């Protein structure tokens, strides 16, 4: 059996200008990055303004497990299948973070015969967008420290600087650091730390900004800290917003690549869904909608994280609405949610599959709460039995939905034709009356409780008085209409990653809240979730190297 990287290397890629032609993009409106990657130019973006939108399909999943679900693979397979049945379709996904690539082996380009290529470059430096975000973020940190060093005219309280630094790697030793050591020449000692780049507010801003002007406005709105009188200090007060916008001038433009079947794929932005809002950029989604009849996009991790934020944050802010949703599940992952250990997943167990279906069922119910029509894609593994698959299909049918067996990993578009036809049938019905889960006018505490109870199935939310006062203060300062971005473990509806299935008798503890005034939401950190992951005992980086031919080995 060929590996993902072998399949990707054997692919015949078309020149990126030809992919652009398929979308009626003139070659001069593309900014090429070699032969097989390009950015849409600002002229291209401007030319799309008055075009009608295509249909938007969200691909989400059950709660992830080490057994794998294949959400990106299904996104790509569905996009290819829509093209195969005669629809003009594009795929819209996020860029890969280097942290997971060198930590836990895994990428963001799909797999098998349903991949986005060039896979190796996509999972490494790509077009440099993440480096630009890292540089822009850290420029602001440097300028804050520099302002204090040269007299601190803004009277910034060094104890209340909120702006940390970022790096696109998993490095637990940087979670908490002390800066400015070494004497007078190096500034004032203070506590700080690093987050991973995908958790940066700059990344969220890049993915929510509508244009360069909006980008600079949002960057200027970033709160870097507070004065001694407790009033906020903004990025624009430091004077960094203009230079940060310059660093992000090209990074904000969507990237165009292709699938293994030479269909267009937009790959842009990369906020994590467990610590950020987990969606690709608004600009790339909107551009794809103008250029395609169907746009297949995904949101990170399970529907409790990615889909909830896609609906409540991205759709709310961008003014778009999904026409349908696909929930990806695997028999293997359902068995894990049903209590089977990873080592025993190869043994048929219909009872465990049925028990694990409770997790799938809650995700179906949750998506329906937004009035979005749902279909389930059963991503096929060779170890699955006919009887186990039938258990899933009967369960889903009992919930008023359809579950379709998909073999796109092995068969490419042919393996997802039935799914594509089901999606088209759903979207040709009357457009759903998409609704958000909570109103802008609700209090932060109410919004948090609604997500915890309605989406997670929690009994309640634990918020101490200090955090409640902070939320009330932000509301008094005019931020009360912002949505909430819940940061919690992706492995469970609860904040306990070991609590699988569909738990209900639990509370959600809120550990910390952060105001992302530029991005336009507050981050609610629940349980033990980290904004700077660590490497595992045996990181994937141990096996990554160049062979004698200069090819990358061990990446996937």
C-alpha positions in Angstrom: 0.0 0.0 0.0 1.4 3.4 -1.0 1.9 6.1 1.6 0.2 9.4 1.3 3.4 11.1 0.4 4.2 8.5 -2.3 0.7 9.0 -3.8 1.2 12.8 -3.8 4.6 12.6 -5.4 3.2 10.3 -8.2 0.5 12.8 -9.0 0.5 14.8 -12.3 0.0 18.4 -11.4 -1.4 20.9 -13.8 0.3 24.4 -14.0 -1.5 26.6 -11.5 -2.6 28.9 -14.3 -4.7 26.1 -15.7 -6.4 25.6 -12.4 -7.1 29.3 -12.4 -8.6 29.0 -15.9 -11.0 26.4 -14.6 -12.4 29.1 -12.3 -12.2 31.8 -15.0 -9.3 33.6 -13.3 -7.1 35.4 -15.8 -3.4 34.4 -15.4 -2.4 38.0 -14.8 -4.7 38.0 -11.7 -2.6 35.2 -10.0 0.6 35.7 -8.1 2.5 32.5 -8.8 4.6 30.7 -6.2 6.4 28.3 -8.5 4.5 26.1 -11.0 1.8 24.7 -8.7 0.9 27.4 -6.1 -0.4 30.9 -6.5 -2.1 33.7 -4.5 -5.2 35.5 -5.8 -4.1 39.1 -6.4 -6.0 42.1 -5.1 -7.2 42.8 -8.6 -8.7 39.3 -8.7 -10.4 39.9 -5.4 -11.8 43.3 -6.5 -13.2 41.8 -9.7 -15.3 39.3 -7.7 -17.3 41.7 -5.7 -20.5 41.7 -7.8 -20.7 38.0 -8.6 -23.4 35.8 -7.0 -22.4 33.2 -4.4 -22.4 29.5 -4.9 -23.5 27.0 -2.3 -21.5 26.5 0.9 -21.1 23.0 2.4 -19.5 22.5 5.8 -17.6 19.3 6.6 -17.3 18.6 10.3 -16.9 15.4 12.3 -17.5 13.4 15.5 -15.2 13.9 18.4 -11.7 13.0 17.2 -9.9 9.9 18.5 -6.5 8.4 17.7 -8.4 6.0 15.4 -8.9 8.8 12.9 -11.9 10.3 11.3 -10.6 11.8 8.0 -12.4 15.1 7.9 -10.0 16.8 5.5 -9.9 13.6 3.3 -13.7 13.7 3.1 -13.6 17.4 2.3 -11.3 16.8 -0.6 -13.1 13.6 -1.7 -16.5 15.4 -1.7 -15.0 18.4 -3.7 -13.6 16.0 -6.3 -16.9 14.0 -6.4 -18.9 17.2 -7.0 -16.7 18.0 -9.9 -17.0 14.4 -11.2 -20.8 14.7 -11.4 -20.6 17.9 -13.3 -20.6 20.6 -10.7 -18.1 23.5 -10.6 -16.7 22.9 -7.1 -13.8 24.2 -5.0 -12.3 23.0 -1.7 -11.6 25.5 1.0 -9.3 24.3 3.9 -6.8 25.7 6.4 -3.0 25.7 6.2 -1.0 23.3 8.3 0.9 24.2 11.5 4.4 23.0 11.9 3.6 22.1 15.5 1.6 19.0 14.8 3.7 18.0 11.8 6.8 17.7 13.9 5.0 16.6 17.1 2.3 14.1 16.4 2.5 12.7 12.9 -0.2 14.3 10.9 -0.9 17.0 8.3 -3.7 19.1 6.8 -3.8 18.0 3.2 -6.1 14.9 3.3 -4.9 11.4 2.6 -4.9 8.5 0.2 -6.5 9.4 -3.2 -8.2 12.5 -1.7 -5.4 14.9 -1.1 -4.5 18.5 -1.8 -1.1 18.9 -3.5 1.8 19.8 -3.4 1.4 18.0 -0.1 4.9 18.4 1.3 5.1 22.1 0.7 1.6 22.6 2.1 2.6 21.0 5.3 5.8 22.9 5.7 6.5 26.5 4.7 3.9 26.8 1.9 3.7 30.4 0.8 5.1 31.8 4.1 1.8 33.0 5.6 2.4 31.5 9.0 5.9 33.1 9.1 4.3 36.5 8.3 1.8 36.0 11.1 4.6 35.1 13.5 6.7 38.1 12.5 3.8 40.5 12.7 2.8 39.2 16.1 6.3 39.4 17.5 7.0 42.8 16.0 4.2 44.2 18.2 5.7 42.5 21.3 9.1 44.0 20.5 7.5 47.5 20.0 5.7 47.3 23.3 8.9 46.4 25.1 10.7 49.1 23.2 8.1 51.7 24.1 8.6 50.9 27.8 12.4 51.0 27.4 12.4 54.5 26.0 10.4 56.1 28.7 6.9 54.5 28.7 5.0 57.7 27.7 1.8 55.6 27.7 2.3 54.7 31.3 1.9 51.0 30.6 1.8 48.9 33.7 4.5 46.3 33.1 2.6 43.9 35.3 -0.5 44.0 33.0 1.1 43.4 29.6 -1.2 40.9 27.9 0.6 40.5 24.6 2.8 37.4 24.6 5.0 36.0 21.8 4.4 33.2 19.4 6.3 30.5 17.5 4.9 27.9 15.1 6.3 24.9 17.0 5.4 22.8 20.1 7.7 24.0 22.8 6.4 23.6 26.4 9.5 25.3 27.9 8.4 28.6 26.4 4.9 28.6 28.1 6.2 30.9 30.9 9.3 33.0 30.5 11.1 36.0 32.0 12.2 38.7 29.5 14.6 41.6 29.9 17.2 39.9 32.0 20.9 40.9 31.8 21.0 44.5 33.0 19.8 48.0 32.0 20.7 47.7 28.3 18.2 44.8 27.9 15.1 46.6 29.3 12.9 45.9 32.3 12.5 42.3 33.5 9.0 41.0 33.2 7.0 37.8 33.0 5.8 36.7 29.5 5.4 33.5 27.5 4.9 32.0 24.1 1.8 30.6 22.4 1.8 28.6 19.2 1.3 30.8 16.1 -2.1 29.3 15.3 -3.4 30.6 18.7 -2.3 34.2 17.9 -5.0 36.8 17.7 -3.1 38.0 14.5 -4.0 34.6 12.9 -7.6 35.0 13.9 -7.6 38.6 12.5 -6.0 37.4 9.2 -8.8 34.8 8.9 -11.7 37.3 9.7 -10.5 40.5 7.9 -12.4 41.5 4.8 -9.6 43.5 3.1 -6.3 45.4 3.9 -8.2 48.3 5.5 -10.2 46.1 7.7 -7.0 44.2 8.6 -5.2 47.3 9.8 -8.3 48.4 11.7 -8.5 45.0 13.5 -4.8 45.0 14.2 -5.1 48.4 15.7 -7.9 47.2 18.0 -5.6 44.6 19.6 -5.3 45.3 23.4 -1.7 44.8 24.3 -2.0 45.6 28.0 -3.2 48.2 30.5 -2.0 51.5 32.0 -1.6 52.0 35.7 -5.1 53.5 35.7 -6.5 50.2 34.2 -7.4 51.8 30.8 -6.5 49.6 27.8 -3.5 50.2 25.6 -4.1 49.3 21.9 -1.8 48.3 19.2 -2.5 51.6 17.4 -1.3 53.4 20.5 2.0 51.7 20.1 2.0 52.6 16.4 2.6 49.0 15.2 -0.6 48.4 13.2 0.8 49.9 10.0 4.0 47.9 9.9 2.1 44.7 10.9 -0.3 45.3 8.0 2.7 45.6 5.7 4.1 42.3 6.9 0.7 40.7 6.2 0.1 42.5 2.9 0.6 39.3 0.8 -0.3 36.8 3.6 -3.9 38.0 3.6 -4.4 37.0 0.0 -5.9 33.4 -0.5 -3.7 30.6 -1.8 -4.8 28.5 -4.8 -3.6 24.9 -5.3 -5.2 21.7 -6.6 -6.4 18.3 -5.6 -4.9 15.0 -6.9 -7.7 15.1 -9.5 -6.7 18.7 -10.5 -9.6 20.4 -9.0 -9.2 23.9 -7.4 -8.4 24.1 -3.7 -8.1 27.2 -1.6 -5.8 26.8 1.4 -5.6 29.8 3.6 -5.2 30.6 7.3 -4.9 28.1 10.1 -6.4 28.9 13.6 -6.7 25.8 15.8 -10.3 24.9 16.7 -9.5 23.8 20.3 -7.9 27.2 21.2 -9.1 29.5 18.4 -12.0 29.6 15.9 -10.8 26.8 13.7 -11.8 28.0 10.2 -10.1 29.0 7.0 -10.1 32.7 6.1 -13.3 34.6 5.3 -11.5 36.0 2.2 -10.8 32.6 0.7 -14.3 31.3 1.5 -15.9 34.4 -0.1 -13.6 34.2 -3.1 -14.4 30.5 -3.6 -18.1 31.2 -3.4 -17.8 33.8 -6.1 -15.8 31.5 -8.3 -17.6 28.2 -7.8 -21.1 26.7 -7.8 -20.2 24.6 -4.7 -17.6 25.3 -2.0 -16.7 22.5 0.4 -15.0 23.8 3.5 -14.2 22.3 6.9 -13.9 23.4 10.5 -11.4 21.9 12.9 -11.9 18.9 15.2 -15.4 17.8 16.1 -18.7 19.7 15.5 -18.7 20.8 19.2 -15.7 22.9 18.5 -15.1 23.7 14.8 -18.7 23.6 13.6 -20.0 25.6 16.6 -17.4 28.3 15.9 -17.9 28.2 12.2 -21.6 29.0 12.7 -21.4 31.3 15.7 -18.3 33.2 14.9 -17.4 32.9 11.2 -20.9 32.9 9.7 -21.9 35.7 12.1 -19.0 37.9 11.3 -18.8 37.2 7.5 -22.5 37.3 6.8 -22.5 33.9 5.1 -24.7 30.9 5.8 -24.1 27.2 5.1 -26.5 25.3 2.7 -25.7 21.9 4.2 -23.3 20.1 6.6 -21.5 16.7 6.4 -20.6 15.0 9.6 -17.7 12.5 9.1 -17.5 9.4 11.2 -15.6 6.1 11.1 -16.5 2.8 12.5 -13.1 2.7 14.3 -13.7 6.1 16.0 -17.2 5.1 17.0 -15.9 1.9 18.6 -13.4 4.0 20.6 -16.2 6.3 21.8 -18.0 3.1 22.7 -15.2 2.0 25.0 -12.9 -0.1 22.8 -9.1 0.3 23.3 -7.1 1.3 20.2 -5.3 -2.1 20.2 -8.6 -3.9 19.8 -10.2 -1.8 17.1 -9.6 -4.5 14.5 -12.0 -6.9 16.2 -15.6 -6.6 15.0 -17.9 -5.2 17.8 -21.3 -4.1 16.7 -22.4 -3.3 20.3 -19.4 -0.9 20.8 -20.3 0.8 17.5 -23.8 1.3 18.7 -22.6 2.6 22.0 -20.3 5.0 20.3 -23.1 6.3 18.0 -24.3 8.4 21.0 -21.4 10.7 20.2 -22.4 10.9 16.6 -26.0 11.5 17.6 -25.2 14.5 19.8 -23.2 16.1 16.9 -26.2 15.5 14.6 -28.6 17.1 17.1 -26.2 20.1 17.5 -25.9 20.9 13.8 -29.7 20.6 13.5 -30.0 23.3 16.2 -28.6 25.8 13.6 -31.3 24.6 11.1 -28.7 23.2 8.8 -29.5 20.0 6.8 -27.1 17.1 7.7 -25.8 14.0 6.0 -23.3 11.6 7.6 -20.3 10.4 5.7 -19.0 7.0 6.9 -15.3 7.2 6.0 -14.5 3.6 5.2 -11.6 1.6 6.6 -10.7 -1.9 5.3 -11.2 -3.4 8.7 -14.9 -2.3 8.9 -17.5 -5.0 8.6 -20.7 -4.8 6.7 -22.6 -5.4 9.9 -20.8 -2.6 11.7 -21.5 -0.1 8.9 -25.2 -1.2 8.9 -25.4 -0.3 12.7 -24.3 3.2 11.9 -26.7 3.6 9.0 -29.7 2.4 11.0 -28.8 4.6 13.9 -28.5 7.7 11.7 -31.8 6.8 9.9 -33.5 6.7 13.3 -32.4 10.4 13.7 -34.0 11.4 10.4 -30.8 11.6 8.5 -28.9 9.5 5.9 -25.5 7.9 6.4 -23.5 7.2 3.3 -20.5 4.8 3.0 -17.6 6.6 1.4 -14.4 5.1 -0.1 -12.7 8.3 -1.4 -9.5 7.5 0.5 -9.0 4.4 -1.7 -11.0 5.4 -4.8 -10.9 9.2 -5.0 -13.9 10.9 -6.4 -15.6 7.7 -7.4 -15.8 6.7 -3.7 -17.8 9.9 -2.8 -20.2 10.2 -5.7 -23.2 9.0 -3.6 -22.2 11.6 -0.9 -22.0 14.4 -3.6 -25.4 13.4 -5.0 -26.9 13.5 -1.5 -25.4 17.0 -0.8 -26.7 18.3 -4.1 -30.2 17.0 -3.4 -30.2 18.7 0.0 -29.0 22.0 -1.4 -31.6 22.0 -4.2 -34.4 22.0 -1.7 -35.6 25.3 -0.1 -32.6 27.2 1.4 -32.5 26.5 5.2 -33.4 29.2 7.6 -29.9 29.2 9.2 -30.0 30.5 12.8 -27.3 31.3 15.3 -27.3 29.7 18.8 -27.3 33.0 20.7 -28.0 36.7 20.2 -25.3 39.4 20.3 -27.2 41.2 23.0 -26.9 38.3 25.5 -24.4 38.6 28.3 -21.1 36.8 28.1 -22.0 34.4 30.9 -25.3 33.5 29.1 -23.5 32.9 25.8 -21.0 30.6 27.6 -23.7 28.7 29.4 -25.7 28.2 26.1 -22.7 26.7 24.3 -21.8 24.5 27.3 -25.3 23.2 27.9 -26.7 23.2 24.3 -23.6 21.9 22.5 -21.6 20.1 25.1 -24.5 18.7 27.1 -23.0 20.1 30.3 -24.9 20.3 33.5 -23.5 23.8 34.2 -20.6 26.2 34.0 -18.2 27.0 36.8 -17.1 30.7 36.6 -15.5 32.2 39.6 -16.3 35.8 40.8 -13.1 37.3 39.5 -13.8 36.0 35.9 -17.4 37.1 36.2 -16.3 40.6 37.1 -13.8 40.7 34.2 -16.7 39.7 31.8 -18.9 42.4 33.3 -16.1 45.0 32.9 -15.7 44.1 29.2 -19.5 44.4 28.7 -19.4 47.9 30.4 -16.5 48.9 28.0 -18.7 48.1 25.0 -17.5 44.6 24.0 -20.7 42.8 25.2 -21.9 42.0 21.7 -18.9 39.9 20.8 -19.3 36.1 20.4 -17.5 33.6 22.6 -14.7 31.4 21.4 -14.5 28.4 23.6 -11.1 26.8 24.1 -11.3 23.2 25.5 -10.1 19.7 24.7 -11.1 18.3 21.4 -11.4 14.8 22.6 -14.5 15.0 24.7 -17.7 17.1 24.9 -16.5 17.8 28.4 -13.2 19.3 29.5 -11.9 15.8 30.5 -10.2 14.2 27.4 -10.8 10.7 28.8 -14.6 11.2 29.0 -15.7 9.8 25.6 -19.1 9.1 24.1 -21.8 11.6 25.0 -21.4 12.5 28.7 -24.0 14.7 30.4 -23.4 14.8 34.2 -20.5 17.2 34.2 -19.7 20.9 34.6 -17.5 23.1 32.4 -14.8 25.0 34.5 -13.7 28.3 33.0 -10.1 28.9 33.9 -9.4 32.1 32.1 -10.9 34.6 29.7 -9.1 36.7 27.1 -10.4 39.6 25.1 -9.5 39.4 21.4 -10.8 42.9 20.5 -9.2 42.9 17.1 -10.5 39.5 16.1 -13.8 40.4 17.5 -14.5 37.7 20.1 -13.5 36.7 23.7 -11.6 33.5 24.3 -13.0 31.3 27.1 -10.3 28.9 28.3 -11.8 25.8 29.9 -10.2 23.0 31.8 -6.6 22.2 31.2 -6.3 23.2 27.5 -2.9 24.8 26.6 -2.3 27.5 24.1 1.3 26.2 23.7 1.3 22.4 23.1 4.2 20.2 24.1 6.0 17.5 22.1 5.2 13.8 22.8 7.8 11.4 24.2 8.7 10.4 20.6 8.0 13.4 18.4 7.5 12.8 14.6 10.6 15.0 14.1 12.7 12.0 15.1 11.9 10.2 11.9 11.9 13.2 9.4 15.0 13.6 7.2 16.2 13.9 3.6 17.2 10.8 1.7 20.1 10.5 -0.7 17.9 11.8 -3.5 17.1 14.9 -1.5 13.5 13.8 -0.9 11.8 14.2 2.4 11.3 11.0 4.4 9.2 10.4 7.4 6.9 13.4 7.1 3.8 11.2 6.3 
